[in-house]
Amino acid sequence: MFAWASWVPPNIDDSVSSSDVIVREGSNISLRCKATGSPTPTVKWKRDDNTKIAINRHINHAVNEWEGATLDIHKISRLDMGAYLCIASNGVPPSVSKRIKVSVD
């Protein structure tokens, strides 16, 4: 007897994911990206302009890519303004992405 796997490409659930946001400089921000699919998708974050993501400027921690459904940025500055991409993939084409614009006051 064979069990057939159900393969479902990734989908980003906009109802529980972040949208464009304006934040005050120096505050903390959490961007969320909820993805569904089978197998369970991996979620990665990148900046749209390919610059590093400053996870925490206080300790000078920056990365090219962040993995996880939530991207936390501590002590955000105007240098962090721009578009962030949430990319969901699970090996079933196509991968999907959502662009979230972050503005800093």
C-alpha positions in Angstrom: 0.0 0.0 0.0 1.4 3.4 -1.0 0.6 6.7 0.7 0.5 9.6 -1.7 2.0 12.7 -0.5 0.1 15.9 -1.0 2.4 18.5 -2.4 1.2 22.1 -2.2 3.3 25.1 -3.3 3.9 27.8 -0.7 1.4 30.6 -0.2 1.8 33.7 2.0 -1.3 34.4 4.2 -1.7 38.2 3.9 -4.3 38.2 6.7 -1.7 37.4 9.3 1.4 38.9 7.6 2.8 42.4 8.0 2.0 45.1 5.5 3.7 48.5 4.8 4.6 50.2 8.0 5.8 53.6 9.4 7.8 53.5 12.6 9.5 56.0 14.9 13.3 56.1 14.7 14.9 54.2 17.6 11.9 51.9 18.2 11.8 48.1 17.7 9.8 46.5 14.9 8.6 43.0 14.2 7.7 42.0 10.6 5.7 38.9 10.2 5.2 36.5 7.3 3.0 33.5 7.6 3.4 30.9 4.9 1.4 27.7 4.3 2.1 24.8 2.0 3.1 21.1 2.0 5.8 20.4 3.0 5.9 23.3 5.4 7.6 26.3 3.7 10.8 27.9 4.9 10.6 31.7 5.3 13.6 33.9 4.6 13.9 37.7 4.7 16.1 39.9 2.4 16.3 43.6 1.7 14.9 44.4 -1.8 18.1 46.4 -2.5 20.4 43.5 -1.3 21.9 45.6 1.5 22.4 43.9 4.9 19.6 43.7 7.4 20.6 45.5 10.6 19.1 43.2 13.2 20.5 45.2 16.1 22.5 48.4 15.5 23.4 48.6 19.3 25.7 45.5 18.9 26.4 46.0 15.2 24.6 42.8 14.1 23.7 42.7 10.4 23.0 39.8 8.1 22.4 39.4 4.4 19.4 37.1 5.0 17.3 36.1 8.0 15.4 32.8 8.3 12.1 32.6 10.2 8.6 33.8 10.1 9.3 36.9 12.1 12.0 39.5 11.4 12.8 41.6 14.5 14.8 44.9 14.1 15.9 46.6 17.2 16.6 50.4 17.5 15.6 51.0 13.9 17.2 53.9 12.1 16.6 55.8 8.8 19.3 53.6 7.3 16.8 50.7 7.7 14.1 52.3 5.6 13.2 50.5 2.4 11.5 47.4 1.1 12.0 44.0 2.7 11.2 40.7 1.0 9.6 37.8 2.7 10.4 34.7 0.6 8.6 31.4 1.2 9.8 28.1 -0.4 9.3 24.4 0.2 10.7 22.7 -2.9 7.4 22.8 -4.7 7.5 25.5 -7.4 7.0 28.3 -7.4 8.5 30.1 -4.4 6.5 33.2 -3.5 7.4 36.5 -2.0 5.8 39.5 -0.4 7.3 43.0 -0.4 6.9 45.1 2.8 7.9 48.7 2.8 9.3 50.1 6.0 9.4 53.9 6.5 11.1 55.6 9.5 9.9 58.9 11.0 
